């Protein structure tokens, strides 16, 4: 990925494209998390992806999305290890406990030194399963230790993840957090009221499923004017596609949000933001 540790334009664009895709898949958690991990593995060269909501301390949650293992037997070896010994012997888990109140994304080397990692009880199990290095991202949720977690694991024998790749994972998780806390426009009447009447009429038609041409005919506009209004709506509402426009105005279905995020917003809490490093 080059010597610079800063994200390039194409990487940032890929991150926002993925967030947009997840937004459109937001009705079913397993579906959007599976797509997220598949694309994250592709973007940063990972092999195994894991994502879930979990409470600390806890065992492997049953709804965790866990993909990319070479065989089911190897996956079960990891699950069985944590069932037998818990997480007290795992250096990654200890880091999670110390940082449970922060939004953080770290590479394995930022969590534990090479010497301590390769001497740990966890490493031989991961080696057997064909994975070694990882990026872990953890976002705190209200509710007594709950976290939204993402982990991307690289195949054993490959070079460690870079700071640049870690920043890409963090950006995607950070943007998801923004979406989970975003108030849909349907619950912001003052924003809708600020739109000129014809733009509000056009938007209403689009939300009902009309194409631009159909909406233009219904409210007596030319196709050219309707298209111009749609472009204005995109700029005003900060979206770049019809799917984003509909999602922003209608809001996500509740399943897309972490289970406690709505409680946090109602209580006036904000998602902690990790400092740029």
Protein Blocks (a to p, Z undefined) as FASTA:
>chain_A
ZZbfcdcfklmmmmmmmmmmmmmmmmbmklmmmmmmmmmmmmnopabdcddddddddddd
fkbccehiabfklmmmmmmmmmmnommlpmklmmmmmmmmpccdddfklmpcfklmmmpm
klmmmmmnopabdcddddddehehiacdddddddehiacddfklmmmmmmmmmmmmmmmm
pccfklmmklmmmpcfklmmmmmmmmnopafklmmmmnopafklmmmmmmmmmmmnopab
fklmmmmmnopafklpcfklmmmmmnopacdddddZZ
